[in-house]
Amino acid sequence: MGHGTYLGFILSFVNFVLIAYSLFLEKIFRDLTLFQFCLAFGSLYVPASVILGRLHIRKQIRYDTGMAFNVNPGLQAMMSEFKEIKDLLRELTSEKNTRDGE
């Protein structure tokens, strides 16, 4: 799980940076070292990714979780059980309130 999520992302990101530097930017900016490029790229990439991630959470995540709920029968069964438990607790508390009021 950790490799596919974090280590795989880091490796592919480093691969992307090195390829972009060697194929594109090394030929245009001859004075720019790899370290300077990484600093410049990181200072632009990190804020942009944070802003885009925040926008995704605010707009898209609601639909993503709704779709995940619709295709997961285990989650649907669990939520129906929670609803039954909630209804049972509501019924028990209303019975207790009526007995205490008598």
Steps between C-alpha positions, in 0.01 A plus 500: 500500500772748593703424189213550261389821662803685625820340378363444153390863483840627617683282248278606212525865604882488512497325164281774355723777636818339366352438157359852479835645599709289267277519192364849518650741745865402478502612137321831566655608830863396481597680823229333708625210712281206593482619861385848395245346267365278778467800732321707237278213392414408859415858590247504216377141517428471873266803529326408174443142615369615839256742337381241247465237772293736712274579205459128434399435859249783496341411167562141393550284810127502580425330169793261529388375841141474380605283208720287726201449729275399211735231370598354839234256627686448830486869577132514408424208733696662781314830458163324501601326824596836649162638397322209669703551818424872494128434457507244782677742734254776411211264574651395834564858611148606404355208702715594798389863476133400491544270805683770694224750418223277639 
